[in-house]
């Protein structure tokens, strides 16, 4: 199992834990826009994994999605400061 696949699996397990805890506890709110911070990391890992597996066009689409999502997250973070 590659390192990218292990990290993606770990992120999926953390997501399942957070979503399950949110279903049980209505007052739990880790971050209002948690999904927007989390998705670019997932797209980055999917992109690296696909480029490594010789699925270059699909991998570059994931990496382009990461760049767009990450730039939006950075812009929003600087607007909060």
CORKAUR-V204631 format. One record per residue. RES is the residue in three letters. SS is DSSP state (H for helix, E for strand, L for the rest). PSI is psi in whole degrees, -180 to 180 (none if undefined). OMEGA is omega as a letter, one per 20 degrees, with the letter a starting at -180 (* if undefined). Layout:
# CORKAUR-V204631
res=RES ss=SS psi=PSI omega=OMEGA
res=RES ss=SS psi=PSI omega=OMEGA
This chain:
# CORKAUR-V204631
res=UNK ss=L psi=130 omega=a
res=UNK ss=L psi=163 omega=a
res=UNK ss=H psi=-40 omega=r
res=UNK ss=H psi=-40 omega=r
res=UNK ss=H psi=-38 omega=r
res=UNK ss=H psi=-42 omega=r
res=UNK ss=H psi=-41 omega=r
res=UNK ss=H psi=-41 omega=r
res=UNK ss=H psi=-41 omega=r
res=UNK ss=H psi=-43 omega=r
res=UNK ss=H psi=-37 omega=r
res=UNK ss=H psi=-40 omega=r
res=UNK ss=H psi=-42 omega=r
res=UNK ss=H psi=-41 omega=r
res=UNK ss=H psi=-44 omega=r
res=UNK ss=H psi=-42 omega=r
res=UNK ss=H psi=-48 omega=a
res=UNK ss=H psi=-42 omega=r
res=UNK ss=H psi=-40 omega=r
res=UNK ss=H psi=-42 omega=r
res=UNK ss=H psi=-35 omega=r
res=UNK ss=H psi=-36 omega=r
res=UNK ss=H psi=-34 omega=a
res=UNK ss=H psi=-31 omega=a
res=UNK ss=L psi=106 omega=a
res=UNK ss=L psi=-25 omega=a
res=UNK ss=L psi=-6 omega=a
res=UNK ss=L psi=119 omega=r
res=UNK ss=L psi=87 omega=a
res=UNK ss=L psi=-51 omega=r
res=UNK ss=L psi=138 omega=a
res=UNK ss=L psi=-38 omega=a
res=UNK ss=L psi=39 omega=a
res=UNK ss=H psi=-40 omega=a
res=UNK ss=H psi=-32 omega=r
res=UNK ss=H psi=-24 omega=r
res=UNK ss=H psi=-28 omega=a
res=UNK ss=H psi=-40 omega=a
res=UNK ss=H psi=-43 omega=r
res=UNK ss=H psi=-35 omega=r
res=UNK ss=H psi=-41 omega=r
res=UNK ss=H psi=-43 omega=r
res=UNK ss=H psi=-36 omega=r
res=UNK ss=H psi=-46 omega=a
res=UNK ss=H psi=-42 omega=r
res=UNK ss=H psi=-40 omega=r
res=UNK ss=H psi=-48 omega=r
res=UNK ss=H psi=-42 omega=a
res=UNK ss=H psi=-41 omega=a
res=UNK ss=H psi=-38 omega=r
res=UNK ss=H psi=-41 omega=r
res=UNK ss=H psi=-32 omega=a
res=UNK ss=L psi=13 omega=r
res=UNK ss=L psi=22 omega=r
res=UNK ss=L psi=68 omega=a
res=UNK ss=H psi=-44 omega=a
res=UNK ss=H psi=-43 omega=r
res=UNK ss=H psi=-40 omega=r
res=UNK ss=H psi=-41 omega=r
res=UNK ss=H psi=-30 omega=r
res=UNK ss=H psi=-43 omega=r
res=UNK ss=H psi=-42 omega=a
res=UNK ss=H psi=-37 omega=r
res=UNK ss=H psi=-41 omega=r
res=UNK ss=H psi=-38 omega=r
res=UNK ss=H psi=-46 omega=a
res=UNK ss=H psi=-44 omega=r
res=UNK ss=H psi=-48 omega=a
res=UNK ss=H psi=-41 omega=a
res=UNK ss=H psi=-37 omega=r
res=UNK ss=H psi=-36 omega=r
res=UNK ss=H psi=-42 omega=r
res=UNK ss=H psi=-45 omega=r
res=UNK ss=H psi=-44 omega=r
res=UNK ss=H psi=-44 omega=r
res=UNK ss=H psi=-36 omega=r
res=UNK ss=H psi=-39 omega=r
res=UNK ss=H psi=-26 omega=r
res=UNK ss=H psi=-24 omega=r
res=UNK ss=H psi=-27 omega=a
res=UNK ss=L psi=none omega=*
